Amino acid sequence: MNSTENCSHASLRDHAAQACGLLKTLANEDRLLLLCALAETRKNVGELEQLTGVAQPSLSQQLGVLRNEGLVETSKEGRYVYYRIKDARAEYLMRALWELFCAPDAPSSGGAPD
């Protein structure tokens, strides 16, 4: 049985809309860099700026978008605010993207993974 047989058209459309929303948020180079940097572990703003090269005020703006979209969350320790990926779907996608584009054995451009 096909998994789509259990879903109504409205449900499929809703899931497609959710996927489009997530992909639209990821379709920004700075946000993608930030999520990639957060895929391993939480980081503070200074660490994110150093790792990604995204400078203020763009860094704060893009972190705000990610926070508003529910993809990252913050925790404060002392004078530092740490960011981490909150959305499990975003974390899963970031790991897949890392495998496809960043891993040492990632397929070359234009080729599909084995």
Biopython code that builds the backbone (N, CA, C, O; Angstrom):
import numpy as np
from Bio.PDB.StructureBuilder import StructureBuilder

atoms = [
    (1, "MET", "N", (0.843, -1.182, 0.000)),
    (1, "MET", "CA", (0.000, 0.000, 0.000)),
    (1, "MET", "C", (0.881, 1.235, 0.000)),
    (1, "MET", "O", (1.844, 1.319, 0.763)),
    (2, "ASN", "N", (0.559, 2.175, -0.839)),
    (2, "ASN", "CA", (1.276, 3.434, -0.950)),
    (2, "ASN", "C", (0.936, 4.308, 0.256)),
    (2, "ASN", "O", (-0.226, 4.387, 0.655)),
    (3, "SER", "N", (1.946, 4.966, 0.840)),
    (3, "SER", "CA", (1.713, 5.788, 2.034)),
    (3, "SER", "C", (0.785, 6.964, 1.747)),
    (3, "SER", "O", (0.136, 7.467, 2.664)),
    (4, "THR", "N", (0.710, 7.409, 0.504)),
    (4, "THR", "CA", (-0.178, 8.524, 0.188)),
    (4, "THR", "C", (-1.640, 8.111, 0.176)),
    (4, "THR", "O", (-2.523, 8.969, 0.194)),
    (5, "GLU", "N", (-1.914, 6.793, 0.146)),
    (5, "GLU", "CA", (-3.298, 6.341, 0.147)),
    (5, "GLU", "C", (-4.000, 6.664, 1.456)),
    (5, "GLU", "O", (-5.226, 6.773, 1.488)),
    (6, "ASN", "N", (-3.242, 6.818, 2.538)),
    (6, "ASN", "CA", (-3.820, 7.122, 3.844)),
    (6, "ASN", "C", (-4.034, 8.617, 4.052)),
    (6, "ASN", "O", (-4.651, 9.009, 5.043)),
    (7, "CYS", "N", (-3.554, 9.441, 3.169)),
    (7, "CYS", "CA", (-3.651, 10.889, 3.308)),
    (7, "CYS", "C", (-4.708, 11.441, 2.357)),
    (7, "CYS", "O", (-4.814, 11.022, 1.204)),
    (8, "SER", "N", (-5.476, 12.378, 2.864)),
    (8, "SER", "CA", (-6.433, 13.047, 1.995)),
    (8, "SER", "C", (-5.690, 14.083, 1.158)),
    (8, "SER", "O", (-4.544, 14.425, 1.449)),
    (9, "HIS", "N", (-6.348, 14.571, 0.128)),
    (9, "HIS", "CA", (-5.742, 15.620, -0.698)),
    (9, "HIS", "C", (-5.448, 16.861, 0.132)),
    (9, "HIS", "O", (-4.413, 17.503, -0.045)),
    (10, "ALA", "N", (-6.365, 17.198, 1.042)),
    (10, "ALA", "CA", (-6.154, 18.368, 1.896)),
    (10, "ALA", "C", (-4.935, 18.166, 2.792)),
    (10, "ALA", "O", (-4.154, 19.095, 3.000)),
    (11, "SER", "N", (-4.773, 16.969, 3.315)),
    (11, "SER", "CA", (-3.633, 16.663, 4.170)),
    (11, "SER", "C", (-2.331, 16.730, 3.379)),
    (11, "SER", "O", (-1.336, 17.278, 3.853)),
    (12, "LEU", "N", (-2.342, 16.170, 2.174)),
    (12, "LEU", "CA", (-1.158, 16.241, 1.319)),
    (12, "LEU", "C", (-0.802, 17.686, 0.996)),
    (12, "LEU", "O", (0.370, 18.061, 1.017)),
    (13, "ARG", "N", (-1.809, 18.491, 0.701)),
    (13, "ARG", "CA", (-1.571, 19.900, 0.396)),
    (13, "ARG", "C", (-0.985, 20.625, 1.604)),
    (13, "ARG", "O", (-0.084, 21.451, 1.464)),
    (14, "ASP", "N", (-1.503, 20.311, 2.791)),
    (14, "ASP", "CA", (-1.001, 20.927, 4.017)),
    (14, "ASP", "C", (0.463, 20.548, 4.237)),
    (14, "ASP", "O", (1.282, 21.401, 4.578)),
    (15, "HIS", "N", (0.790, 19.274, 4.043)),
    (15, "HIS", "CA", (2.174, 18.832, 4.203)),
    (15, "HIS", "C", (3.087, 19.481, 3.165)),
    (15, "HIS", "O", (4.219, 19.854, 3.473)),
    (16, "ALA", "N", (2.601, 19.612, 1.957)),
    (16, "ALA", "CA", (3.384, 20.272, 0.898)),
    (16, "ALA", "C", (3.626, 21.733, 1.252)),
    (16, "ALA", "O", (4.719, 22.254, 1.030)),
    (17, "ALA", "N", (2.612, 22.394, 1.800)),
    (17, "ALA", "CA", (2.761, 23.794, 2.201)),
    (17, "ALA", "C", (3.793, 23.933, 3.323)),
    (17, "ALA", "O", (4.588, 24.873, 3.326)),
    (18, "GLN", "N", (3.778, 22.999, 4.270)),
    (18, "GLN", "CA", (4.761, 23.024, 5.349)),
    (18, "GLN", "C", (6.175, 22.830, 4.802)),
    (18, "GLN", "O", (7.105, 23.527, 5.206)),
    (19, "ALA", "N", (6.327, 21.880, 3.882)),
    (19, "ALA", "CA", (7.634, 21.630, 3.273)),
    (19, "ALA", "C", (8.112, 22.849, 2.496)),
    (19, "ALA", "O", (9.288, 23.208, 2.565)),
    (20, "CYS", "N", (7.203, 23.491, 1.751)),
    (20, "CYS", "CA", (7.572, 24.697, 0.994)),
    (20, "CYS", "C", (8.023, 25.810, 1.936)),
    (20, "CYS", "O", (8.990, 26.516, 1.650)),
    (21, "GLY", "N", (7.327, 25.965, 3.050)),
    (21, "GLY", "CA", (7.707, 26.991, 4.023)),
    (21, "GLY", "C", (9.106, 26.754, 4.561)),
    (21, "GLY", "O", (9.898, 27.691, 4.656)),
    (22, "LEU", "N", (9.421, 25.519, 4.912)),
    (22, "LEU", "CA", (10.743, 25.191, 5.423)),
    (22, "LEU", "C", (11.803, 25.408, 4.344)),
    (22, "LEU", "O", (12.862, 25.976, 4.612)),
    (23, "LEU", "N", (11.515, 24.957, 3.131)),
    (23, "LEU", "CA", (12.484, 25.124, 2.045)),
    (23, "LEU", "C", (12.708, 26.593, 1.697)),
    (23, "LEU", "O", (13.828, 26.983, 1.366)),
    (24, "LYS", "N", (11.663, 27.407, 1.766)),
    (24, "LYS", "CA", (11.821, 28.851, 1.518)),
    (24, "LYS", "C", (12.728, 29.478, 2.563)),
    (24, "LYS", "O", (13.561, 30.325, 2.241)),
    (25, "THR", "N", (12.570, 29.066, 3.808)),
    (25, "THR", "CA", (13.426, 29.592, 4.873)),
    (25, "THR", "C", (14.867, 29.163, 4.659)),
    (25, "THR", "O", (15.784, 29.947, 4.900)),
    (26, "LEU", "N", (15.080, 27.944, 4.216)),
    (26, "LEU", "CA", (16.428, 27.437, 3.984)),
    (26, "LEU", "C", (17.070, 28.015, 2.722)),
    (26, "LEU", "O", (18.290, 27.957, 2.565)),
    (27, "ALA", "N", (16.261, 28.569, 1.828)),
    (27, "ALA", "CA", (16.752, 29.057, 0.540)),
    (27, "ALA", "C", (17.379, 30.442, 0.653)),
    (27, "ALA", "O", (17.152, 31.307, -0.193)),
    (28, "ASN", "N", (18.158, 30.643, 1.691)),
    (28, "ASN", "CA", (18.910, 31.883, 1.895)),
    (28, "ASN", "C", (20.301, 31.447, 2.346)),
    (28, "ASN", "O", (20.438, 30.706, 3.319)),
    (29, "GLU", "N", (21.317, 31.902, 1.646)),
    (29, "GLU", "CA", (22.676, 31.430, 1.913)),
    (29, "GLU", "C", (23.111, 31.656, 3.362)),
    (29, "GLU", "O", (23.699, 30.767, 3.979)),
    (30, "ASP", "N", (22.827, 32.837, 3.905)),
    (30, "ASP", "CA", (23.228, 33.117, 5.285)),
    (30, "ASP", "C", (22.496, 32.219, 6.281)),
    (30, "ASP", "O", (23.115, 31.695, 7.207)),
    (31, "ARG", "N", (21.186, 32.036, 6.102)),
    (31, "ARG", "CA", (20.441, 31.162, 7.016)),
    (31, "ARG", "C", (20.918, 29.723, 6.905)),
    (31, "ARG", "O", (21.011, 29.015, 7.908)),
    (32, "LEU", "N", (21.218, 29.294, 5.691)),
    (32, "LEU", "CA", (21.720, 27.939, 5.486)),
    (32, "LEU", "C", (23.075, 27.764, 6.173)),
    (32, "LEU", "O", (23.319, 26.743, 6.815)),
    (33, "LEU", "N", (23.944, 28.749, 6.040)),
    (33, "LEU", "CA", (25.240, 28.701, 6.726)),
    (33, "LEU", "C", (25.065, 28.619, 8.237)),
    (33, "LEU", "O", (25.743, 27.840, 8.907)),
    (34, "LEU", "N", (24.159, 29.422, 8.765)),
    (34, "LEU", "CA", (23.936, 29.428, 10.213)),
    (34, "LEU", "C", (23.417, 28.080, 10.696)),
    (34, "LEU", "O", (23.891, 27.560, 11.707)),
    (35, "LEU", "N", (22.455, 27.514, 9.988)),
    (35, "LEU", "CA", (21.931, 26.206, 10.381)),
    (35, "LEU", "C", (22.988, 25.116, 10.242)),
    (35, "LEU", "O", (23.044, 24.193, 11.055)),
    (36, "CYS", "N", (23.805, 25.220, 9.233)),
    (36, "CYS", "CA", (24.887, 24.256, 9.044)),
    (36, "CYS", "C", (25.853, 24.327, 10.232)),
    (36, "CYS", "O", (26.296, 23.296, 10.738)),
    (37, "ALA", "N", (26.170, 25.528, 10.664)),
    (37, "ALA", "CA", (27.062, 25.710, 11.810)),
    (37, "ALA", "C", (26.441, 25.177, 13.095)),
    (37, "ALA", "O", (27.153, 24.728, 13.993)),
    (38, "LEU", "N", (25.117, 25.227, 13.182)),
    (38, "LEU", "CA", (24.421, 24.760, 14.377)),
    (38, "LEU", "C", (24.098, 23.268, 14.340)),
    (38, "LEU", "O", (23.632, 22.718, 15.337)),
    (39, "ALA", "N", (24.332, 22.616, 13.225)),
    (39, "ALA", "CA", (23.954, 21.210, 13.085)),
    (39, "ALA", "C", (24.715, 20.311, 14.058)),
    (39, "ALA", "O", (24.176, 19.308, 14.527)),
    (40, "GLU", "N", (25.952, 20.662, 14.361)),
    (40, "GLU", "CA", (26.752, 19.841, 15.273)),
    (40, "GLU", "C", (26.411, 20.112, 16.731)),
    (40, "GLU", "O", (26.180, 19.180, 17.502)),
    (41, "THR", "N", (26.381, 21.366, 17.104)),
    (41, "THR", "CA", (26.175, 21.738, 18.501)),
    (41, "THR", "C", (25.752, 23.198, 18.598)),
    (41, "THR", "O", (25.867, 23.957, 17.636)),
    (42, "ARG", "N", (25.271, 23.572, 19.753)),
    (42, "ARG", "CA", (24.848, 24.965, 19.963)),
    (42, "ARG", "C", (26.054, 25.892, 19.904)),
    (42, "ARG", "O", (27.185, 25.498, 20.185)),
    (43, "LYS", "N", (25.776, 27.135, 19.529)),
    (43, "LYS", "CA", (26.839, 28.129, 19.423)),
    (43, "LYS", "C", (26.289, 29.494, 19.795)),
    (43, "LYS", "O", (25.090, 29.747, 19.677)),
    (44, "ASN", "N", (27.179, 30.375, 20.248)),
    (44, "ASN", "CA", (26.758, 31.746, 20.524)),
    (44, "ASN", "C", (27.010, 32.608, 19.289)),
    (44, "ASN", "O", (27.597, 32.152, 18.308)),
    (45, "VAL", "N", (26.566, 33.840, 19.352)),
    (45, "VAL", "CA", (26.642, 34.729, 18.183)),
    (45, "VAL", "C", (28.078, 34.932, 17.721)),
    (45, "VAL", "O", (28.346, 34.926, 16.519)),
    (46, "GLY", "N", (29.000, 35.112, 18.654)),
    (46, "GLY", "CA", (30.404, 35.298, 18.272)),
    (46, "GLY", "C", (30.956, 34.093, 17.540)),
    (46, "GLY", "O", (31.679, 34.237, 16.554)),
    (47, "GLU", "N", (30.620, 32.908, 18.018)),
    (47, "GLU", "CA", (31.072, 31.680, 17.358)),
    (47, "GLU", "C", (30.465, 31.564, 15.966)),
    (47, "GLU", "O", (31.147, 31.184, 15.014)),
    (48, "LEU", "N", (29.175, 31.893, 15.850)),
    (48, "LEU", "CA", (28.511, 31.826, 14.545)),
    (48, "LEU", "C", (29.121, 32.817, 13.561)),
    (48, "LEU", "O", (29.320, 32.490, 12.391)),
    (49, "GLU", "N", (29.416, 34.023, 14.031)),
    (49, "GLU", "CA", (30.017, 35.030, 13.158)),
    (49, "GLU", "C", (31.382, 34.560, 12.665)),
    (49, "GLU", "O", (31.703, 34.696, 11.485)),
    (50, "GLN", "N", (32.180, 34.009, 13.572)),
    (50, "GLN", "CA", (33.513, 33.533, 13.206)),
    (50, "GLN", "C", (33.453, 32.353, 12.235)),
    (50, "GLN", "O", (34.210, 32.311, 11.265)),
    (51, "LEU", "N", (32.564, 31.401, 12.489)),
    (51, "LEU", "CA", (32.469, 30.207, 11.649)),
    (51, "LEU", "C", (31.905, 30.473, 10.259)),
    (51, "LEU", "O", (32.365, 29.896, 9.273)),
    (52, "THR", "N", (30.907, 31.352, 10.186)),
    (52, "THR", "CA", (30.195, 31.544, 8.923)),
    (52, "THR", "C", (30.659, 32.742, 8.118)),
    (52, "THR", "O", (30.477, 32.779, 6.901)),
    (53, "GLY", "N", (31.252, 33.717, 8.779)),
    (53, "GLY", "CA", (31.627, 34.945, 8.096)),
    (53, "GLY", "C", (30.449, 35.880, 7.875)),
    (53, "GLY", "O", (30.594, 36.911, 7.217)),
    (54, "VAL", "N", (29.290, 35.537, 8.413)),
    (54, "VAL", "CA", (28.109, 36.403, 8.317)),
    (54, "VAL", "C", (28.269, 37.481, 9.389)),
    (54, "VAL", "O", (28.318, 37.184, 10.582)),
    (55, "ALA", "N", (28.349, 38.731, 8.945)),
    (55, "ALA", "CA", (28.605, 39.839, 9.862)),
    (55, "ALA", "C", (27.309, 40.470, 10.352)),
    (55, "ALA", "O", (26.245, 40.309, 9.754)),
    (56, "GLN", "N", (27.434, 41.186, 11.452)),
    (56, "GLN", "CA", (26.312, 41.975, 11.952)),
    (56, "GLN", "C", (26.028, 43.063, 10.925)),
    (56, "GLN", "O", (26.983, 43.492, 10.278)),
    (57, "PRO", "N", (24.827, 43.544, 10.718)),
    (57, "PRO", "CA", (23.583, 43.162, 11.375)),
    (57, "PRO", "C", (22.866, 41.999, 10.693)),
    (57, "PRO", "O", (21.829, 41.543, 11.175)),
    (58, "SER", "N", (23.413, 41.515, 9.570)),
    (58, "SER", "CA", (22.764, 40.417, 8.851)),
    (58, "SER", "C", (22.648, 39.174, 9.724)),
    (58, "SER", "O", (21.648, 38.459, 9.663)),
    (59, "LEU", "N", (23.669, 38.919, 10.534)),
    (59, "LEU", "CA", (23.653, 37.759, 11.412)),
    (59, "LEU", "C", (22.446, 37.792, 12.339)),
    (59, "LEU", "O", (21.709, 36.812, 12.447)),
    (60, "SER", "N", (22.251, 38.917, 13.002)),
    (60, "SER", "CA", (21.110, 39.050, 13.913)),
    (60, "SER", "C", (19.784, 38.963, 13.170)),
    (60, "SER", "O", (18.834, 38.345, 13.653)),
    (61, "GLN", "N", (19.722, 39.579, 12.005)),
    (61, "GLN", "CA", (18.495, 39.547, 11.213)),
    (61, "GLN", "C", (18.144, 38.112, 10.823)),
    (61, "GLN", "O", (16.994, 37.698, 10.965)),
    (62, "GLN", "N", (19.113, 37.361, 10.339)),
    (62, "GLN", "CA", (18.846, 35.997, 9.887)),
    (62, "GLN", "C", (18.554, 35.060, 11.063)),
    (62, "GLN", "O", (17.723, 34.159, 10.943)),
    (63, "LEU", "N", (19.227, 35.264, 12.194)),
    (63, "LEU", "CA", (18.905, 34.479, 13.386)),
    (63, "LEU", "C", (17.483, 34.779, 13.847)),
    (63, "LEU", "O", (16.782, 33.890, 14.330)),
    (64, "GLY", "N", (17.059, 36.029, 13.699)),
    (64, "GLY", "CA", (15.682, 36.402, 14.035)),
    (64, "GLY", "C", (14.673, 35.687, 13.160)),
    (64, "GLY", "O", (13.641, 35.227, 13.649)),
    (65, "VAL", "N", (14.960, 35.588, 11.874)),
    (65, "VAL", "CA", (14.075, 34.860, 10.955)),
    (65, "VAL", "C", (13.994, 33.395, 11.371)),
    (65, "VAL", "O", (12.904, 32.827, 11.442)),
    (66, "LEU", "N", (15.135, 32.791, 11.642)),
    (66, "LEU", "CA", (15.156, 31.382, 12.040)),
    (66, "LEU", "C", (14.405, 31.160, 13.354)),
    (66, "LEU", "O", (13.734, 30.142, 13.528)),
    (67, "ARG", "N", (14.521, 32.104, 14.264)),
    (67, "ARG", "CA", (13.799, 32.024, 15.543)),
    (67, "ARG", "C", (12.304, 32.179, 15.322)),
    (67, "ARG", "O", (11.512, 31.415, 15.874)),
    (68, "ASN", "N", (11.912, 33.164, 14.516)),
    (68, "ASN", "CA", (10.490, 33.399, 14.230)),
    (68, "ASN", "C", (9.843, 32.218, 13.518)),
    (68, "ASN", "O", (8.658, 31.948, 13.710)),
    (69, "GLU", "N", (10.617, 31.517, 12.698)),
    (69, "GLU", "CA", (10.101, 30.350, 11.971)),
    (69, "GLU", "C", (10.108, 29.088, 12.836)),
    (69, "GLU", "O", (9.643, 28.032, 12.405)),
    (70, "GLY", "N", (10.634, 29.203, 14.054)),
    (70, "GLY", "CA", (10.660, 28.066, 14.969)),
    (70, "GLY", "C", (11.742, 27.048, 14.674)),
    (70, "GLY", "O", (11.675, 25.914, 15.147)),
    (71, "LEU", "N", (12.740, 27.442, 13.895)),
    (71, "LEU", "CA", (13.805, 26.506, 13.537)),
    (71, "LEU", "C", (14.931, 26.472, 14.557)),
    (71, "LEU", "O", (15.603, 25.451, 14.704)),
    (72, "VAL", "N", (15.146, 27.581, 15.267)),
    (72, "VAL", "CA", (16.172, 27.619, 16.305)),
    (72, "VAL", "C", (15.563, 28.147, 17.594)),
    (72, "VAL", "O", (14.531, 28.818, 17.592)),
    (73, "GLU", "N", (16.230, 27.825, 18.688)),
    (73, "GLU", "CA", (15.836, 28.361, 19.985)),
    (73, "GLU", "C", (17.086, 28.851, 20.693)),
    (73, "GLU", "O", (18.204, 28.492, 20.324)),
    (74, "THR", "N", (16.887, 29.666, 21.704)),
    (74, "THR", "CA", (18.001, 30.251, 22.429)),
    (74, "THR", "C", (17.978, 29.827, 23.889)),
    (74, "THR", "O", (16.940, 29.468, 24.447)),
    (75, "SER", "N", (19.155, 29.883, 24.481)),
    (75, "SER", "CA", (19.285, 29.725, 25.927)),
    (75, "SER", "C", (20.386, 30.684, 26.358)),
    (75, "SER", "O", (21.375, 30.876, 25.650)),
    (76, "LYS", "N", (20.203, 31.273, 27.514)),
    (76, "LYS", "CA", (21.169, 32.266, 27.997)),
    (76, "LYS", "C", (21.970, 31.653, 29.131)),
    (76, "LYS", "O", (21.424, 31.067, 30.066)),
    (77, "GLU", "N", (23.280, 31.804, 29.019)),
    (77, "GLU", "CA", (24.192, 31.374, 30.071)),
    (77, "GLU", "C", (25.155, 32.512, 30.328)),
    (77, "GLU", "O", (25.998, 32.840, 29.493)),
    (78, "GLY", "N", (25.014, 33.110, 31.504)),
    (78, "GLY", "CA", (25.839, 34.269, 31.810)),
    (78, "GLY", "C", (25.532, 35.383, 30.845)),
    (78, "GLY", "O", (24.374, 35.769, 30.682)),
    (79, "ARG", "N", (26.550, 35.899, 30.207)),
    (79, "ARG", "CA", (26.337, 36.993, 29.246)),
    (79, "ARG", "C", (26.194, 36.506, 27.811)),
    (79, "ARG", "O", (26.072, 37.313, 26.890)),
    (80, "TYR", "N", (26.209, 35.195, 27.616)),
    (80, "TYR", "CA", (26.119, 34.640, 26.268)),
    (80, "TYR", "C", (24.738, 34.052, 25.985)),
    (80, "TYR", "O", (24.119, 33.421, 26.842)),
    (81, "VAL", "N", (24.274, 34.280, 24.748)),
    (81, "VAL", "CA", (23.049, 33.661, 24.264)),
    (81, "VAL", "C", (23.475, 32.593, 23.267)),
    (81, "VAL", "O", (24.175, 32.876, 22.295)),
    (82, "TYR", "N", (23.045, 31.374, 23.520)),
    (82, "TYR", "CA", (23.375, 30.251, 22.653)),
    (82, "TYR", "C", (22.181, 29.886, 21.787)),
    (82, "TYR", "O", (21.033, 29.917, 22.231)),
    (83, "TYR", "N", (22.477, 29.541, 20.546)),
    (83, "TYR", "CA", (21.461, 29.109, 19.585)),
    (83, "TYR", "C", (21.656, 27.630, 19.306)),
    (83, "TYR", "O", (22.779, 27.128, 19.285)),
    (84, "ARG", "N", (20.546, 26.943, 19.092)),
    (84, "ARG", "CA", (20.598, 25.552, 18.661)),
    (84, "ARG", "C", (19.384, 25.278, 17.787)),
    (84, "ARG", "O", (18.368, 25.966, 17.881)),
    (85, "ILE", "N", (19.500, 24.271, 16.941)),
    (85, "ILE", "CA", (18.382, 23.901, 16.076)),
    (85, "ILE", "C", (17.287, 23.297, 16.943)),
    (85, "ILE", "O", (17.535, 22.397, 17.746)),
    (86, "LYS", "N", (16.087, 23.800, 16.771)),
    (86, "LYS", "CA", (14.925, 23.353, 17.543)),
    (86, "LYS", "C", (14.068, 22.364, 16.756)),
    (86, "LYS", "O", (13.553, 21.396, 17.316)),
    (87, "ASP", "N", (13.921, 22.611, 15.472)),
    (87, "ASP", "CA", (13.027, 21.826, 14.620)),
    (87, "ASP", "C", (13.740, 20.572, 14.127)),
    (87, "ASP", "O", (14.751, 20.665, 13.431)),
    (88, "ALA", "N", (13.221, 19.405, 14.483)),
    (88, "ALA", "CA", (13.845, 18.137, 14.100)),
    (88, "ALA", "C", (13.896, 17.961, 12.581)),
    (88, "ALA", "O", (14.837, 17.367, 12.056)),
    (89, "ARG", "N", (12.885, 18.477, 11.876)),
    (89, "ARG", "CA", (12.890, 18.358, 10.409)),
    (89, "ARG", "C", (14.033, 19.166, 9.809)),
    (89, "ARG", "O", (14.696, 18.712, 8.877)),
    (90, "ALA", "N", (14.264, 20.366, 10.344)),
    (90, "ALA", "CA", (15.369, 21.197, 9.858)),
    (90, "ALA", "C", (16.704, 20.533, 10.154)),
    (90, "ALA", "O", (17.615, 20.568, 9.326)),
    (91, "GLU", "N", (16.824, 19.933, 11.323)),
    (91, "GLU", "CA", (18.066, 19.241, 11.679)),
    (91, "GLU", "C", (18.311, 18.062, 10.732)),
    (91, "GLU", "O", (19.434, 17.849, 10.276)),
    (92, "TYR", "N", (17.271, 17.313, 10.446)),
    (92, "TYR", "CA", (17.375, 16.185, 9.517)),
    (92, "TYR", "C", (17.809, 16.660, 8.129)),
    (92, "TYR", "O", (18.697, 16.068, 7.515)),
    (93, "LEU", "N", (17.180, 17.730, 7.639)),
    (93, "LEU", "CA", (17.542, 18.276, 6.324)),
    (93, "LEU", "C", (18.978, 18.789, 6.305)),
    (93, "LEU", "O", (19.691, 18.602, 5.318)),
    (94, "MET", "N", (19.406, 19.432, 7.386)),
    (94, "MET", "CA", (20.770, 19.951, 7.427)),
    (94, "MET", "C", (21.781, 18.810, 7.388)),
    (94, "MET", "O", (22.826, 18.927, 6.748)),
    (95, "ARG", "N", (21.478, 17.721, 8.062)),
    (95, "ARG", "CA", (22.383, 16.564, 8.020)),
    (95, "ARG", "C", (22.430, 15.972, 6.600)),
    (95, "ARG", "O", (23.497, 15.591, 6.119)),
    (96, "ALA", "N", (21.280, 15.899, 5.942)),
    (96, "ALA", "CA", (21.237, 15.398, 4.565)),
    (96, "ALA", "C", (22.001, 16.324, 3.630)),
    (96, "ALA", "O", (22.741, 15.852, 2.767)),
    (97, "LEU", "N", (21.836, 17.623, 3.783)),
    (97, "LEU", "CA", (22.551, 18.582, 2.944)),
    (97, "LEU", "C", (24.058, 18.499, 3.175)),
    (97, "LEU", "O", (24.847, 18.602, 2.236)),
    (98, "TRP", "N", (24.447, 18.312, 4.438)),
    (98, "TRP", "CA", (25.865, 18.155, 4.735)),
    (98, "TRP", "C", (26.424, 16.942, 4.004)),
    (98, "TRP", "O", (27.496, 17.009, 3.403)),
    (99, "GLU", "N", (25.689, 15.827, 4.060)),
    (99, "GLU", "CA", (26.132, 14.607, 3.377)),
    (99, "GLU", "C", (26.272, 14.825, 1.874)),
    (99, "GLU", "O", (27.203, 14.315, 1.250)),
    (100, "LEU", "N", (25.346, 15.582, 1.299)),
    (100, "LEU", "CA", (25.349, 15.795, -0.151)),
    (100, "LEU", "C", (26.384, 16.818, -0.608)),
    (100, "LEU", "O", (26.936, 16.688, -1.701)),
    (101, "PHE", "N", (26.656, 17.839, 0.214)),
    (101, "PHE", "CA", (27.487, 18.942, -0.254)),
    (101, "PHE", "C", (28.781, 19.158, 0.510)),
    (101, "PHE", "O", (29.709, 19.752, -0.037)),
    (102, "CYS", "N", (28.883, 18.701, 1.750)),
    (102, "CYS", "CA", (30.023, 19.065, 2.582)),
    (102, "CYS", "C", (30.893, 17.894, 3.016)),
    (102, "CYS", "O", (32.077, 18.082, 3.296)),
    (103, "ALA", "N", (30.343, 16.714, 3.077)),
    (103, "ALA", "CA", (31.115, 15.550, 3.535)),
    (103, "ALA", "C", (32.287, 15.300, 2.617)),
    (103, "ALA", "O", (32.211, 15.573, 1.419)),
    (104, "PRO", "N", (33.388, 14.776, 3.173)),
    (104, "PRO", "CA", (34.583, 14.525, 2.342)),
    (104, "PRO", "C", (34.287, 13.643, 1.127)),
    (104, "PRO", "O", (34.936, 13.794, 0.092)),
    (105, "ASP", "N", (33.330, 12.734, 1.231)),
    (105, "ASP", "CA", (33.005, 11.846, 0.109)),
    (105, "ASP", "C", (31.699, 12.252, -0.584)),
    (105, "ASP", "O", (31.033, 11.426, -1.208)),
    (106, "ALA", "N", (31.342, 13.546, -0.463)),
    (106, "ALA", "CA", (30.113, 14.051, -1.093)),
    (106, "ALA", "C", (30.229, 13.922, -2.613)),
    (106, "ALA", "O", (31.309, 14.084, -3.181)),
    (107, "PRO", "N", (29.095, 13.627, -3.261)),
    (107, "PRO", "CA", (29.134, 13.514, -4.728)),
    (107, "PRO", "C", (29.532, 14.844, -5.352)),
    (107, "PRO", "O", (29.225, 15.909, -4.817)),
    (108, "SER", "N", (30.217, 14.773, -6.486)),
    (108, "SER", "CA", (30.589, 16.000, -7.179)),
    (108, "SER", "C", (29.346, 16.641, -7.772)),
    (108, "SER", "O", (28.318, 15.985, -7.936)),
    (109, "SER", "N", (29.443, 17.918, -8.090)),
    (109, "SER", "CA", (28.282, 18.631, -8.623)),
    (109, "SER", "C", (27.782, 17.974, -9.895)),
    (109, "SER", "O", (28.555, 17.507, -10.731)),
    (110, "GLY", "N", (26.463, 17.955, -10.013)),
    (110, "GLY", "CA", (25.851, 17.381, -11.201)),
    (110, "GLY", "C", (25.577, 15.898, -11.095)),
    (110, "GLY", "O", (24.788, 15.349, -11.865)),
    (111, "GLY", "N", (26.222, 15.248, -10.146)),
    (111, "GLY", "CA", (26.007, 13.810, -10.001)),
    (111, "GLY", "C", (25.047, 13.515, -8.885)),
    (111, "GLY", "O", (24.983, 14.247, -7.898)),
    (112, "ALA", "N", (24.311, 12.459, -9.034)),
    (112, "ALA", "CA", (23.393, 12.034, -7.973)),
    (112, "ALA", "C", (24.152, 11.134, -7.008)),
    (112, "ALA", "O", (25.092, 10.443, -7.402)),
    (113, "PRO", "N", (23.737, 11.144, -5.725)),
    (113, "PRO", "CA", (24.421, 10.243, -4.786)),
    (113, "PRO", "C", (24.162, 8.785, -5.152)),
    (113, "PRO", "O", (23.135, 8.448, -5.742)),
    (114, "ASP", "N", (25.111, 7.934, -4.792)),
    (114, "ASP", "CA", (24.962, 6.498, -5.072)),
    (114, "ASP", "C", (23.870, 5.890, -4.235)),
    (114, "ASP", "O", (23.606, 4.692, -4.339)),
]
sb = StructureBuilder()
sb.init_structure("model")
sb.init_model(0)
sb.init_chain("A")
sb.init_seg("    ")
for serial, (resi, resn, name, xyz) in enumerate(atoms, 1):
    if name == "N":
        sb.init_residue(resn, " ", resi, " ")
    sb.init_atom(name, np.array(xyz, "f"), 0.0, 1.0, " ", f" {name:<3s}", serial, name[0])
structure = sb.get_structure()
